[in-house]
Amino acid sequence: MNRPGEPTVEWLMARIAALQAQNRQLTERVVKLEEELALARLHRFAPRSEKHVDRIFNEAEQATDENQVDSEDNVVVALPDTGLPASEGATGKKRGPQGLAGKPAAPARRV
C-alpha cells in the first residue's frame, strides 16, 4: 500500500539506475582527469636541456671520472710557484663607529 506522496518501487529502482549510471560517468571522468594531470606533471617537470641523452658532453663529469681513476691513493698536488710574495694573513680594518679623522668615537651614554 502506497500512501499518497510516497515514491513507488518502480520510480525508486529507476532513480537508483540513473544514479549508478551517473556514478560510472563521473568515475570515468575522474580517471581521465587523473591521466591528464599525470601527463601535465610529466610535461612540466621533464628535463628540457637533456632531450638527447646520447649527445650530452659534460667536461666536468668526465674530468671528475678521470681524476677518480688517477688519484685512487689521494695524493696531494703541490701548487705552482706564481712569483708573488706569500701572504701573512688577513689584516682587517678596525670595525665599529669612527669619530672625526679616523679616531674611535666616544663611548655611547644613555641619557
All heavy atoms as an XYZ file, in Angstrom:
856
protein
N       0.841     -1.167      0.000
C       0.000      0.000      0.000
C       0.893      1.239      0.000
O       1.749      1.395      0.854
C      -0.872      0.036      1.235
C      -1.814     -1.105      1.325
S      -3.005     -0.763      2.541
C      -4.304     -0.068      1.665
N       0.640      2.043     -0.941
C       1.381      3.289     -1.047
C       0.545      4.430     -0.532
O      -0.624      4.565     -0.840
C       1.745      3.573     -2.497
C       2.858      2.668     -2.978
O       3.591      2.129     -2.186
N       2.940      2.495     -4.278
N       1.174      5.218      0.256
C       0.500      6.420      0.724
C       0.607      7.491     -0.355
O       1.535      7.476     -1.156
C       1.140      6.917      2.010
C       0.997      5.963      3.148
C       1.603      6.552      4.392
N       1.689      5.553      5.431
C       2.362      5.692      6.536
N       3.058      6.779      6.752
N       2.377      4.753      7.443
N      -0.271      8.401     -0.343
C      -0.152      9.470     -1.329
C       1.102     10.303     -1.048
O       1.411     10.639      0.076
C      -1.412     10.310     -1.135
C      -2.189      9.675     -0.041
C      -1.472      8.482      0.446
N       1.871     10.603     -2.098
C       3.088     11.399     -1.955
C       4.346     10.567     -1.774
O       5.443     11.100     -1.846
N       4.231      9.262     -1.528
C       5.404      8.401     -1.400
C       5.797      7.880     -2.774
O       4.931      7.571     -3.591
C       5.106      7.213     -0.479
C       5.093      7.560      0.978
C       4.996      6.325      1.858
O       5.197      5.214      1.348
O       4.719      6.487      3.037
N       7.114      7.757     -3.046
C       7.532      7.237     -4.349
C       7.239      5.745     -4.467
O       7.259      5.005     -3.481
C       9.028      7.516     -4.379
C       9.433      7.710     -2.964
C       8.228      8.171     -2.226
N       7.012      5.319     -5.688
C       6.737      3.894     -5.925
C       8.060      3.146     -6.040
O       9.127      3.738     -6.223
C       5.940      3.721     -7.218
O       6.739      4.203     -8.297
C       4.613      4.459     -7.152
N       7.975      1.835     -5.968
C       9.158      0.995     -6.068
C       9.781      1.142     -7.456
O      11.004      1.213     -7.597
C       8.794     -0.483     -5.778
C       9.981     -1.391     -6.023
C       8.296     -0.639     -4.365
N       8.951      1.200     -8.470
C       9.473      1.346     -9.830
C      10.237      2.668     -9.989
O      11.293      2.723    -10.619
C       8.331      1.291    -10.866
C       7.639     -0.051    -10.958
C       6.596     -0.255     -9.868
O       6.093      0.751     -9.307
O       6.300     -1.414     -9.562
N       9.682      3.731     -9.421
C      10.352      5.027     -9.510
C      11.686      4.999     -8.764
O      12.688      5.536     -9.243
C       9.439      6.126     -8.933
C      10.043      7.500     -9.087
C       9.947      8.301    -10.162
C      10.859      8.194     -8.127
N      10.636      9.458     -9.960
C      11.218      9.424     -8.696
C      11.308      7.905     -6.848
C      12.002     10.361     -8.043
C      12.101      8.840     -6.207
C      12.438     10.051     -6.799
N      11.709      4.358     -7.595
C      12.957      4.250     -6.824
C      13.999      3.433     -7.579
O      15.184      3.789     -7.594
C      12.677      3.640     -5.443
C      11.922      4.525     -4.454
C      11.600      3.726     -3.190
C      12.733      5.751     -4.104
N      13.596      2.328     -8.218
C      14.530      1.494     -8.983
C      15.082      2.289    -10.180
O      16.272      2.201    -10.488
C      13.846      0.220     -9.463
C      13.432     -0.713     -8.322
S      14.807     -1.231     -7.297
C      15.579     -2.395     -8.376
N      14.233      3.075    -10.841
C      14.686      3.896    -11.959
C      15.671      4.957    -11.471
O      16.682      5.243    -12.128
C      13.485      4.540    -12.654
N      15.382      5.524    -10.323
C      16.261      6.538     -9.747
C      17.619      5.938     -9.392
O      18.673      6.538     -9.635
C      15.595      7.151     -8.504
C      16.394      8.190     -7.822
C      16.380      9.501     -8.575
N      17.073     10.509     -7.784
C      17.849     11.421     -8.301
N      17.974     11.531     -9.590
N      18.460     12.280     -7.532
N      17.628      4.736     -8.821
C      18.881      4.049     -8.478
C      19.695      3.772     -9.737
O      20.906      3.987     -9.777
C      18.588      2.750     -7.684
C      18.101      3.093     -6.281
C      19.833      1.866     -7.621
C      17.626      1.895     -5.481
N      19.033      3.304    -10.789
C      19.731      3.020    -12.049
C      20.326      4.301    -12.630
O      21.465      4.307    -13.133
C      18.777      2.371    -13.041
N      19.587      5.403    -12.573
C      20.092      6.673    -13.091
C      21.297      7.150    -12.285
O      22.287      7.632    -12.855
C      18.982      7.723    -13.062
N      21.246      7.019    -10.970
C      22.367      7.432    -10.126
C      23.596      6.554    -10.356
O      24.734      7.051    -10.349
C      21.956      7.413     -8.653
C      20.979      8.515     -8.232
C      20.542      8.295     -6.784
C      21.592      9.885     -8.411
N      23.386      5.260    -10.581
C      24.510      4.373    -10.859
C      25.169      4.727    -12.198
O      26.391      4.721    -12.320
C      24.062      2.912    -10.853
C      23.767      2.386     -9.469
C      23.222      0.964     -9.482
O      22.745      0.491    -10.507
N      23.283      0.312     -8.327
N      24.362      5.065    -13.183
C      24.907      5.470    -14.481
C      25.708      6.767    -14.333
O      26.799      6.911    -14.903
C      23.786      5.639    -15.495
N      25.175      7.709    -13.578
C      25.879      8.965    -13.347
C      27.187      8.725    -12.598
O      28.212      9.334    -12.895
C      24.982      9.924    -12.568
C      25.592     11.290    -12.366
C      24.702     12.210    -11.551
O      23.679     11.792    -11.009
N      25.089     13.469    -11.466
N      27.154      7.809    -11.650
C      28.353      7.457    -10.874
C      29.429      6.885    -11.796
O      30.617      7.226    -11.675
C      27.988      6.479     -9.761
C      29.127      6.278     -8.784
O      30.108      6.995     -8.811
N      28.987      5.277     -7.933
N      29.042      5.993    -12.734
C      30.002      5.423    -13.678
C      30.621      6.511    -14.550
O      31.837      6.521    -14.773
C      29.315      4.373    -14.562
C      29.271      2.982    -13.955
C      28.844      1.939    -14.989
N      27.528      2.222    -15.573
C      26.362      1.888    -15.028
N      26.342      1.249    -13.869
N      25.218      2.170    -15.617
N      29.794      7.435    -15.028
C      30.311      8.517    -15.863
C      31.305      9.385    -15.091
O      32.366      9.747    -15.608
C      29.162      9.390    -16.380
C      28.295      8.713    -17.404
C      27.093      9.574    -17.781
O      26.782     10.555    -17.103
N      26.415      9.186    -18.851
N      30.971      9.695    -13.866
C      31.863     10.533    -13.058
C      33.165      9.808    -12.744
O      34.246     10.420    -12.723
C      31.155     10.985    -11.790
C      30.005     11.977    -11.997
C      29.299     12.248    -10.671
C      30.503     13.269    -12.610
N      33.081      8.509    -12.495
C      34.291      7.721    -12.225
C      35.199      7.710    -13.445
O      36.421      7.870    -13.327
C      33.914      6.288    -11.818
O      33.058      6.342    -10.678
C      35.142      5.468    -11.478
N      34.607      7.538    -14.630
C      35.404      7.555    -15.863
C      36.039      8.927    -16.066
O      37.191      9.031    -16.492
C      34.527      7.197    -17.064
C      34.084      5.749    -17.077
C      33.040      5.463    -18.149
O      32.688      6.390    -18.917
O      32.584      4.317    -18.222
N      35.316      9.970    -15.752
C      35.855     11.324    -15.913
C      37.020     11.554    -14.948
O      38.022     12.170    -15.294
C      34.760     12.355    -15.677
C      35.248     13.755    -15.892
C      34.133     14.751    -15.967
N      34.687     16.068    -16.253
C      34.295     17.181    -15.681
N      33.301     17.158    -14.821
N      34.855     18.321    -15.983
N      36.888     11.052    -13.713
C      37.970     11.201    -12.731
C      39.221     10.480    -13.222
O      40.334     11.015    -13.137
C      37.525     10.670    -11.347
C      38.708     10.489    -10.419
C      36.503     11.598    -10.730
N      39.064      9.281    -13.766
C      40.216      8.532    -14.278
C      40.874      9.313    -15.414
O      42.107      9.446    -15.471
C      39.779      7.122    -14.737
C      40.886      6.430    -15.516
C      39.367      6.291    -13.540
N      40.059      9.850    -16.318
C      40.599     10.619    -17.439
C      41.340     11.864    -16.949
O      42.439     12.173    -17.414
C      39.461     11.028    -18.372
C      39.922     11.814    -19.563
C      38.737     12.223    -20.434
C      39.218     13.147    -21.538
N      38.128     13.736    -22.279
N      40.775     12.569    -15.973
C      41.421     13.770    -15.446
C      42.713     13.433    -14.709
O      43.689     14.194    -14.768
C      40.462     14.531    -14.533
C      39.287     15.209    -15.241
C      38.331     15.800    -14.216
C      39.771     16.269    -16.199
N      42.750     12.304    -14.004
C      43.985     11.899    -13.328
C      45.079     11.603    -14.344
O      46.245     11.934    -14.128
C      43.730     10.689    -12.435
C      42.983     11.025    -11.165
C      42.659      9.804    -10.322
O      42.772      8.660    -10.824
O      42.286      9.989     -9.156
N      44.716     10.964    -15.469
C      45.706     10.699    -16.515
C      46.221     12.004    -17.115
O      47.425     12.162    -17.341
C      45.094      9.823    -17.607
C      44.841      8.402    -17.176
C      44.119      7.583    -18.235
O      43.757      8.136    -19.296
O      43.909      6.393    -18.004
N      45.325     12.953    -17.361
C      45.742     14.242    -17.904
C      46.649     14.984    -16.931
O      47.623     15.621    -17.341
C      44.519     15.094    -18.231
C      43.751     14.622    -19.437
C      42.535     15.491    -19.724
O      42.393     16.563    -19.086
O      41.728     15.098    -20.577
N      46.342     14.896    -15.643
C      47.178     15.546    -14.636
C      48.575     14.930    -14.606
O      49.582     15.635    -14.520
C      46.526     15.450    -13.254
C      47.308     16.048    -12.099
C      47.481     17.549    -12.286
C      46.619     15.763    -10.788
N      48.642     13.606    -14.672
C      49.947     12.941    -14.674
C      50.764     13.356    -15.894
O      51.969     13.629    -15.792
C      49.763     11.425    -14.645
N      50.119     13.443    -17.068
C      50.830     13.870    -18.267
C      51.278     15.326    -18.161
O      52.382     15.679    -18.589
C      49.937     13.684    -19.497
C      49.711     12.242    -19.940
C      48.684     12.195    -21.069
C      51.009     11.602    -20.374
N      50.438     16.171    -17.579
C      50.803     17.581    -17.421
C      51.988     17.715    -16.471
O      52.889     18.527    -16.705
C      49.610     18.376    -16.901
N      52.007     16.929    -15.402
C      53.144     16.974    -14.478
C      54.418     16.490    -15.151
O      55.493     17.052    -14.945
C      52.853     16.133    -13.238
C      51.914     16.796    -12.282
C      51.698     15.936    -11.056
N      50.812     16.604    -10.115
C      50.199     15.985     -9.124
N      50.371     14.698     -8.933
N      49.420     16.654     -8.310
N      54.300     15.427    -15.957
C      55.474     14.939    -16.677
C      55.996     16.009    -17.629
O      57.205     16.223    -17.741
C      55.131     13.674    -17.459
C      55.019     12.389    -16.655
C      54.562     11.243    -17.542
C      56.349     12.048    -16.021
N      55.083     16.679    -18.301
C      55.492     17.718    -19.237
C      56.111     18.904    -18.501
O      57.100     19.479    -18.948
C      54.291     18.182    -20.057
C      54.614     19.284    -21.005
N      55.391     19.098    -22.126
C      54.287     20.602    -20.992
C      55.528     20.246    -22.763
N      54.863     21.171    -22.094
N      55.544     19.262    -17.365
C      56.027     20.438    -16.626
C      57.385     20.196    -15.998
O      58.252     21.063    -16.011
C      55.012     20.795    -15.543
C      55.413     21.998    -14.742
C      54.372     22.374    -13.731
N      54.799     23.537    -12.975
C      54.204     23.949    -11.888
N      53.141     23.338    -11.439
N      54.652     24.999    -11.240
N      57.597     19.030    -15.409
C      58.824     18.772    -14.667
C      59.823     17.914    -15.436
O      60.816     17.488    -14.879
C      58.491     18.109    -13.329
C      57.652     18.986    -12.438
C      56.348     18.642    -12.129
C      58.158     20.162    -11.926
C      55.578     19.455    -11.313
C      57.403     20.975    -11.121
C      56.103     20.620    -10.812
N      59.577     17.671    -16.710
C      60.506     16.864    -17.501
C      61.774     17.663    -17.770
O      61.731     18.885    -17.885
C      59.852     16.459    -18.816
N      62.909     16.987    -17.865
C      64.152     17.710    -18.173
C      64.098     18.254    -19.593
O      63.783     17.541    -20.533
C      65.238     16.652    -18.012
C      64.549     15.355    -18.143
C      63.140     15.567    -17.665
N      64.376     19.542    -19.740
C      64.298     20.172    -21.055
C      65.672     20.247    -21.731
O      65.764     20.184    -22.931
C      63.725     21.572    -20.914
C      62.264     21.532    -20.556
C      61.707     22.944    -20.397
N      60.297     22.891    -20.062
C      59.805     22.846    -18.846
N      60.624     22.818    -17.830
N      58.515     22.812    -18.639
N      66.724     20.387    -20.944
C      68.043     20.566    -21.531
C      68.675     19.240    -21.943
O      69.640     19.227    -22.676
C      68.964     21.282    -20.548
O      69.141     20.489    -19.405
N      68.158     18.159    -21.479
C      68.745     16.856    -21.780
C      67.796     16.029    -22.624
O      67.502     14.888    -22.324
C      69.099     16.130    -20.485
C      70.126     16.887    -19.661
C      70.487     16.157    -18.389
O      70.023     15.028    -18.200
O      71.231     16.718    -17.586
N      67.320     16.610    -23.718
C      66.381     15.899    -24.574
C      67.072     14.776    -25.327
O      66.490     13.729    -25.559
C      65.720     16.866    -25.545
C      64.773     17.813    -24.855
C      64.101     18.724    -25.832
C      63.164     19.660    -25.082
N      62.541     20.636    -25.964
N      68.322     14.993    -25.712
C      69.066     13.990    -26.451
C      70.204     13.498    -25.570
O      71.283     14.088    -25.529
C      69.608     14.573    -27.750
C      68.525     15.136    -28.619
N      67.632     14.332    -29.275
C      68.167     16.414    -28.901
C      66.776     15.090    -29.954
N      67.077     16.363    -29.732
N      69.977     12.414    -24.860
C      70.937     11.920    -23.882
C      72.235     11.490    -24.556
O      73.320     11.677    -24.008
C      70.322     10.740    -23.089
C      71.324     10.162    -22.126
C      69.074     11.202    -22.369
N      72.171     10.965    -25.766
C      73.377     10.488    -26.424
C      74.269     11.618    -26.910
O      75.429     11.418    -27.220
C      73.018      9.577    -27.596
C      72.094     10.269    -28.595
O      71.427     11.237    -28.207
O      72.042      9.811    -29.760
N      73.784     12.859    -26.945
C      74.556     13.995    -27.435
C      75.175     14.824    -26.320
O      75.817     15.821    -26.581
C      73.672     14.901    -28.280
C      73.153     14.222    -29.512
C      72.358     15.180    -30.326
N      71.693     14.476    -31.405
C      70.869     15.037    -32.248
N      70.592     16.315    -32.139
N      70.305     14.346    -33.200
N      74.992     14.428    -25.081
C      75.484     15.230    -23.958
C      76.978     14.991    -23.772
O      77.455     13.871    -23.784
C      74.738     14.874    -22.667
C      73.302     15.318    -22.788
C      75.385     15.536    -21.469
C      72.471     14.955    -21.603
N      77.717     16.098    -23.596
C      79.135     16.017    -23.293
C      79.396     16.920    -22.112
O      79.344     18.132    -22.220
C      79.969     16.454    -24.503
C      81.433     16.363    -24.259
C      82.039     15.133    -24.178
C      82.185     17.497    -24.078
C      83.396     15.048    -23.948
C      83.536     17.422    -23.838
C      84.148     16.190    -23.780
N      79.646     16.342    -20.970
C      79.860     17.110    -19.767
C      81.325     16.984    -19.371
O      81.761     15.958    -18.868
C      78.947     16.608    -18.645
C      78.929     17.557    -17.474
O      79.830     18.364    -17.297
N      77.902     17.459    -16.672
N      82.085     18.038    -19.615
C      83.519     18.003    -19.343
C      83.820     17.843    -17.858
O      84.770     17.165    -17.486
C      84.172     19.275    -19.862
C      84.123     19.408    -21.363
C      84.698     20.725    -21.831
O      85.226     21.478    -20.996
O      84.625     20.989    -23.039
N      83.021     18.474    -17.005
C      83.276     18.386    -15.568
C      83.118     16.946    -15.082
O      83.937     16.448    -14.306
C      82.325     19.308    -14.808
N      82.087     16.270    -15.533
C      81.900     14.881    -15.116
C      83.009     13.999    -15.662
O      83.504     13.111    -14.978
C      80.545     14.363    -15.590
C      79.380     14.918    -14.813
C      78.054     14.334    -15.276
O      78.066     13.439    -16.136
O      77.020     14.781    -14.770
N      83.406     14.237    -16.899
C      84.471     13.433    -17.485
C      85.784     13.651    -16.733
O      86.501     12.702    -16.440
C      84.644     13.783    -18.961
C      85.654     12.909    -19.655
C      85.785     13.252    -21.134
O      85.203     14.217    -21.600
N      86.565     12.467    -21.841
N      86.108     14.900    -16.391
C      87.338     15.188    -15.651
C      87.285     14.559    -14.267
O      88.285     14.032    -13.781
C      87.535     16.694    -15.549
N      86.126     14.606    -13.622
C      85.982     14.006    -12.301
C      86.197     12.501    -12.375
O      86.876     11.920    -11.533
C      84.588     14.316    -11.721
O      84.417     15.720    -11.685
C      84.445     13.753    -10.330
N      85.628     11.877    -13.391
C      85.796     10.435    -13.549
C      87.266     10.084    -13.778
O      87.781      9.125    -13.204
C      84.948      9.913    -14.711
C      83.457     10.004    -14.413
O      83.098     10.103    -13.218
O      82.660      9.969    -15.372
N      87.964     10.866    -14.595
C      89.380     10.602    -14.841
C      90.200     10.809    -13.578
O      91.124     10.048    -13.296
C      89.892     11.499    -15.965
C      89.343     11.140    -17.321
C      89.753     12.135    -18.388
O      90.479     13.097    -18.052
O      89.356     11.945    -19.547
N      89.897     11.859    -12.802
C      90.634     12.129    -11.567
C      90.412     11.029    -10.550
O      91.313     10.693     -9.798
C      90.234     13.478    -10.983
C      90.771     14.634    -11.792
O      91.695     14.470    -12.580
N      90.175     15.797    -11.616
N      89.227     10.469    -10.498
C      88.966      9.398     -9.543
C      89.773      8.161     -9.906
O      90.269      7.465     -9.044
C      87.477      9.069     -9.500
C      86.650     10.118     -8.806
C      85.160      9.794     -8.816
O      84.737      8.834     -9.430
N      84.383     10.611     -8.127
N      89.914      7.897    -11.179
C      90.699      6.744    -11.602
C      92.173      6.987    -11.335
O      92.888      6.118    -10.870
C      90.450      6.461    -13.112
C      91.405      5.404    -13.615
C      89.011      6.039    -13.327
N      92.659      8.215    -11.623
C      94.078      8.520    -11.472
C      94.497      8.675    -10.013
O      95.591      8.293     -9.634
C      94.434      9.809    -12.227
C      94.269      9.633    -13.731
O      94.257      8.462    -14.174
O      94.145     10.654    -14.443
N      93.667      9.268     -9.180
C      94.064      9.575     -7.804
C      93.366      8.669     -6.803
O      92.702      9.135     -5.909
C      93.766     11.046     -7.503
O      92.370     11.267     -7.589
N      93.555      7.407     -6.974
C      92.952      6.455     -6.044
C      93.614      6.532     -4.677
O      93.008      6.256     -3.662
C      93.067      5.033     -6.604
C      92.230      4.785     -7.833
C      90.776      4.522     -7.497
O      90.503      4.014     -6.408
O      89.927      4.831     -8.344
N      94.924      6.915     -4.608
C      95.641      6.916     -3.334
C      95.638      8.283     -2.656
O      96.377      8.494     -1.705
C      97.088      6.439     -3.557
C      97.749      7.176     -4.702
O      97.423      8.355     -4.928
O      98.586      6.561     -5.383
N      94.832      9.246     -3.126
C      94.652     10.569     -2.521
C      95.970     11.327     -2.347
O      96.328     11.760     -1.267
C      93.936     10.453     -1.164
C      92.541      9.914     -1.322
O      91.909     10.129     -2.349
N      92.058      9.216     -0.314
N      96.728     11.499     -3.412
C      97.990     12.219     -3.396
C      97.675     13.713     -3.464
O      96.870     14.156     -4.263
C      98.870     11.814     -4.598
C     100.130     12.647     -4.661
C      99.176     10.340     -4.518
N      98.366     14.522     -2.606
C      98.177     15.961     -2.593
C      99.089     16.570     -3.651
O     100.286     16.292     -3.698
C      98.498     16.555     -1.203
C      98.367     18.059     -1.214
C      97.588     15.932     -0.174
N      98.516     17.423     -4.488
C      99.276     18.032     -5.570
C      99.806     19.377     -5.089
O      99.070     20.179     -4.517
C      98.364     18.221     -6.808
C      99.126     18.901     -7.939
C      97.814     16.888     -7.245
N     101.091     19.662     -5.337
C     101.702     20.929     -4.941
C     101.255     22.017     -5.900
O     101.157     21.808     -7.107
C     103.213     20.808     -4.952
N     101.009     23.218     -5.368
C     100.604     24.346     -6.195
C     101.811     24.933     -6.893
O     102.916     24.970     -6.337
C      99.927     25.407     -5.331
C      98.620     24.997     -4.658
C      98.120     26.111     -3.759
C      97.584     24.643     -5.696
N     101.653     25.438     -8.102
C     102.798     26.021     -8.822
C     103.203     27.353     -8.198
O     102.405     28.058     -7.599
C     102.259     26.215    -10.244
C     100.780     26.298    -10.080
C     100.441     25.422     -8.915
N     104.485     27.710     -8.368
C     105.005     28.973     -7.847
C     104.573     30.092     -8.781
O     104.858     30.067     -9.983
C     106.530     28.916     -7.758
C     107.088     30.181     -7.147
O     106.333     30.869     -6.414
O     108.259     30.496     -7.408
N     103.879     31.103     -8.238
C     103.385     32.213     -9.053
C     104.311     33.403     -9.037
O     104.122     34.332     -9.808
C     102.002     32.656     -8.542
O     102.113     33.064     -7.185
C     100.988     31.542     -8.677
N     105.307     33.430     -8.168
C     106.226     34.546     -8.081
C     105.720     35.670     -7.194
O     106.380     36.688     -7.041
N     104.566     35.540     -6.620
C     104.005     36.547     -5.731
C     104.493     36.312     -4.308
O     104.774     35.175     -3.919
C     102.473     36.494     -5.763
C     101.816     36.808     -7.107
C     100.313     36.557     -7.015
C     102.083     38.233     -7.509
N     104.612     37.392     -3.505
C     105.041     37.192     -2.115
C     103.965     36.444     -1.337
O     102.780     36.546     -1.628
C     105.228     38.614     -1.585
C     104.394     39.470     -2.466
C     104.387     38.799     -3.814
N     104.402     35.704     -0.343
C     103.473     34.934      0.478
C     102.650     35.877      1.342
O     103.166     36.867      1.868
C     104.230     33.951      1.350
N     101.402     35.577      1.501
C     100.553     36.429      2.340
C     100.711     36.019      3.792
O     100.910     34.861      4.123
C      99.088     36.296      1.921
O      98.639     34.987      2.161
N     100.655     37.020      4.680
C     100.864     36.754      6.094
C      99.569     36.638      6.851
O      99.563     36.565      8.061
C     101.738     37.866      6.677
C     103.041     37.980      5.935
C     104.146     38.469      6.827
O     103.903     38.671      8.011
O     105.245     38.625      6.319
N      98.502     36.695      6.192
C      97.210     36.606      6.864
C      96.413     37.859      6.587
O      96.934     38.870      6.126
N      95.194     37.823      6.920
C      94.315     38.957      6.668
C      94.428     39.956      7.802
O      94.282     39.616      8.968
C      92.874     38.476      6.542
N      94.750     41.192      7.446
C      94.762     42.258      8.438
C      93.568     43.132      8.128
O      93.568     43.883      7.150
C      96.056     43.075      8.374
O      96.213     43.557      7.044
C      97.248     42.231      8.764
N      92.555     43.022      8.937
C      91.316     43.736      8.678
C      91.314     45.115      9.290
O      92.111     45.452     10.168
N      90.441     45.931      8.837
C      90.252     47.268      9.348
C      89.493     47.168     10.666
O      88.640     46.293     10.834
C      89.461     48.073      8.325
C      89.335     49.528      8.641
C      88.609     50.232      7.492
C      88.432     51.671      7.802
N      87.684     52.352      6.765
N      89.833     48.051     11.595
C      89.146     48.028     12.878
C      87.674     48.358     12.656
O      87.339     49.335     12.007
C      89.772     49.040     13.833
C      89.178     48.982     15.212
C      89.899     49.909     16.149
C      89.286     49.828     17.520
N      89.928     50.751     18.446
N      86.824     47.543     13.179
C      85.400     47.732     12.994
C      84.802     48.557     14.113
O      85.359     48.660     15.193
C      84.694     46.379     12.942
C      85.128     45.565     11.751
C      84.452     44.229     11.753
N      85.012     43.418     10.686
C      84.325     43.009      9.641
N      83.057     43.282      9.554
N      84.887     42.290      8.720
N      83.663     49.145     13.836
C      82.956     49.910     14.840
C      82.797     51.343     14.401
O      83.324     51.761     13.368
N      82.129     52.145     15.181
C      81.913     53.545     14.787
C      83.223     54.322     14.850
O      84.047     54.115     15.730
C      80.901     54.061     15.800
C      81.015     53.156     16.971
C      81.456     51.830     16.440
N      83.398     55.211     13.896
C      84.608     56.024     13.830
C      84.255     57.470     14.130
O      83.227     57.982     13.706
C      85.239     55.929     12.444
C      85.722     54.535     12.090
C      86.896     54.101     12.953
O      87.800     54.887     13.209
N      86.866     52.866     13.397
N      85.120     58.115     14.847
C      84.939     59.536     15.154
C      85.526     60.393     14.045
O      85.715     59.943     12.919
N      85.857     61.607     14.365
C      86.458     62.517     13.404
C      87.896     62.100     13.126
O      88.614     61.639     14.015
C      86.421     63.944     13.932
C      85.027     64.533     14.133
C      85.120     65.887     14.789
C      84.303     64.626     12.814
N      88.324     62.253     11.919
C      89.699     61.968     11.480
C      90.105     60.529     11.767
O      91.260     60.236     12.048
C      90.679     62.956     12.118
N      89.183     59.607     11.738
C      89.506     58.198     11.883
C      89.742     57.738     13.298
O      90.119     56.606     13.534
N      89.592     58.637     14.280
C      89.789     58.246     15.671
C      88.518     57.553     16.170
O      87.428     57.865     15.718
C      90.083     59.464     16.530
C      91.379     60.149     16.165
C      91.611     61.334     17.041
C      92.900     62.027     16.639
N      93.132     63.218     17.416
N      88.667     56.629     17.117
C      87.474     55.966     17.631
C      86.509     56.960     18.275
O      86.932     57.935     18.881
C      88.014     54.989     18.673
C      89.452     54.849     18.395
C      89.892     56.110     17.709
N      85.249     56.715     18.113
C      84.218     57.603     18.663
C      84.151     57.425     20.174
O      84.567     56.400     20.729
C      82.879     57.296     18.042
N      83.645     58.442     20.827
C      83.466     58.366     22.277
C      82.412     57.309     22.584
O      81.503     57.079     21.795
C      83.042     59.711     22.806
N      82.548     56.653     23.749
C      81.567     55.632     24.095
C      80.175     56.236     24.224
O      80.013     57.373     24.654
C      82.059     55.062     25.415
C      83.067     56.029     25.918
C      83.573     56.813     24.767
N      79.186     55.485     23.855
C      77.803     55.958     23.894
C      77.318     56.003     25.339
O      77.668     55.160     26.157
C      76.913     55.044     23.092
N      76.553     57.038     25.671
C      75.995     57.171     27.021
C      74.479     57.244     26.903
O      73.952     57.881     26.006
C      76.498     58.451     27.689
C      77.958     58.389     28.027
C      78.363     59.600     28.811
N      78.428     60.756     27.887
C      78.493     62.000     28.291
N      78.481     62.313     29.558
N      78.560     62.972     27.420
N      73.820     56.668     27.856
C      72.369     56.770     27.920
C      71.991     58.013     28.686
O      72.556     58.316     29.722
C      71.785     55.557     28.646
C      71.642     54.396     27.770
C      70.649     53.473     28.391
N      70.108     52.665     27.331
C      69.548     51.515     27.495
N      69.413     51.019     28.702
N      69.079     50.849     26.496
N      71.018     58.697     28.198
C      70.587     59.926     28.837
C      69.276     59.693     29.532
O      68.420     59.007     29.130
C      70.431     61.052     27.785
C      69.967     62.329     28.465
C      71.730     61.235     27.063
